[in-house]
Amino acid sequence: MNTEILGVALQIVLLIVISYPLGKYIAKVYKGEKTWSDFMKPVERLIYKVAGVNPEEEMNWKQFLKALLTVNLFWFFWGMLLLVFQGWLPLNPDGNPGQSPDLAFNTCISFMVNCNLQHYSGETGLTYFTQLFVIMLFQFITAACGMAAMAGIMKALAAKTTKAIGNFWVYLVKSTTRILMPLSLLVGIL
């Protein structure tokens, strides 16, 4: 009992200790200020070039929302297709069949909104392929989408305008390359 209480207390203290420096770092990333993660700029430029994104272009709230909904719609259909047809995809040594459309819908939506509700037994209901390219991808990319959306909202509130709230695609890429990937590596190493 005491170890659980100590663990929870330690987690709360750690959260409080890292929240301020991490918050300042995230704000610098979204404002485009100089940070230690600037070495990722060539990777980001490559992503923008391949995706056809102009990182200097500002979006109004309608363009921002359209980009957010478009990327989420794409990931939804991506997940649905892979889950329904997982029986025919590679990395399926157990011969797992595809999910029913309603189960695939539930799985996609729950992982897209980060509640991660599963109505199947994890490894026995999914192939390695769908665990990697649906579940793990969604846990990462949907967090980046949420962070990008919040960055746009915060910029709009700070500027008191909806005319130029940043570029959703830039926020999405920076959320992934400069915040989530380094944090994932750090936590994975620890």
N, C-alpha and C positions, 0 to 999 in steps of 0.2 A: 504494500500500500504506500509506504513512504517513498519508494523509488518512483512510483507513478506520479506522485505529487511533486517530487523533486524534478522529474523529467518535464512536467508541464510548466513548472515555475521557471526552469532553465530555458525552455523554449520561448516563453513570454519575454524573459529578460533579453535573450538573443535577438528576438524580433524587434524589441525597442532599441537595442544598441545599433543594429544595422539599418533600421528604417531611415534615419536621417541621411547618412552618407549615400545609401542606395538611392534614395529619392532625389538627392542633389545630382547624382550621376545620371539618372534617367532623365531629369529635366535638361541637363546639358546635352544629352544625346538628341533629344527631340528639338532643342533650340538650334542645333547645328554647331554648338561650341566645341572647342578642342577637348578631346578626351584621350585616355590611353588606348581606346579601341579604334583610333583612326586608321590603324593598319588594315582595317576591313574595307576601306574606301574602294580599292580596286575590285574587290568581290562585288560590292554594291553597284559600282558602275557597270560591271558585266551583267548583273541581273537586270538593271534598268535598260541596258542596250538590247538584251535578248527579249525582254518583255515589251520593248517599245515605249518605255515610260520616260517622260521628260521630268527629271527631279526638281527642276527650277519652277515648274508650273504650279501655281496655287489653284486650289479648288474652292468653289463656294459650297454651301452645305448640301445642295442638291447633287452636285457631282461627287462629293465625298460619300454621301449616302448611297448613290448609285454604285460606286466602286465597292463599298462595303457589302452591299446586298449581292452584287455580281459575284464577288469572290466566295461568299458563303453559299450561294446557289451552286456554283461550280463544285465546291467541296462536298456539298450534299449529294449531288448526282454522282460524283466520283465514288463516295462511300457506298451509296446505294448499289451501284453497278458492281463494285468489287465484292461486296458482301453477298449479293444475290448470286453472283457467278463464281464464288470462291472455290467451288468444287472443280472447276475447269482451270483454275489458275495454278501457277507453280508454287513450290514450297508447301505442299499439302501431303506430307508423308502418311498422315493418319486417314486420308481419304474423306475428310469432312465435306459434307454436302453444302450447297449454298443455303443461305438463310432464306426464310420466307420473306416476301416483301414487307409485311407488317413488322416483323422482327428487325429487318434491316433498317426500316424507317425509324423505329424506336431507338435502335443503336446509334444511327447517324445523328438524329436530333439530340439525344442525350449527351453524346460526346461533343457535338458542336456547341452546346451551351454549357459545357464543362460540369455537368452533374454526374456523368459517367455511370449511368444506370445500365446494368446488364441483366437481361432476362435469359441468360444461358450460362453455362459453366465455361468461363474464360478460354483456357487452352483446349478444351475438348469441343468447343463450339466454333472456334475460329482457327484458320490456318495460320502458319507463320507469316505468309504474305499479307493477309488482311490485318493481322496484329501489327505488322510494321507499317503498312501503307494506308491504313485507315485509322486504327485506334491510336497508335503512337503519334502518327502525323497529326491527327485531330487534337490530341492533347497539347501539341506544340503550336500548331498554326492557328488554332482558334484562340489561344491565349494571346498570340501576336495580333490577331484581328481585334480583340477586345482592347488591348493596349493602344493600338493605332486609333481606334474609335475614341478612346478616352483622351488621347493626345490632341485630337482634333477638337473635341469639346472644350478641353482646357485652353487651347489657343483661342478659340472663339470667345470664351468667357473673359480671358485676359484682354483681348483686343476689343471686346464689346461690339463684335461684328460677325456676320455670317457670310460676308463677301469673300473673304480669303482666310480659310481656316487651316491651311497647309495642304499637303498632298498625301492622301491616304496611302498610296503605294510606297512612298518614302517612309512614312511612319511604320508601315507593315514590314518593310525590309529591315529598317533599323531596329525594330522590336525583335526581329529574329536574329540578325547578325551581331548586334551590339549589346543586347540585354539577355535574351533567352539562351542563346548558344553559350556565351561565357558563363552564365549562372548554372546551366546544365552541366557543363564541364567541371566547374568548381565543386558543385554538389556531388557529382559522380565520383570525383577524385576523393573528396572527403568521406 
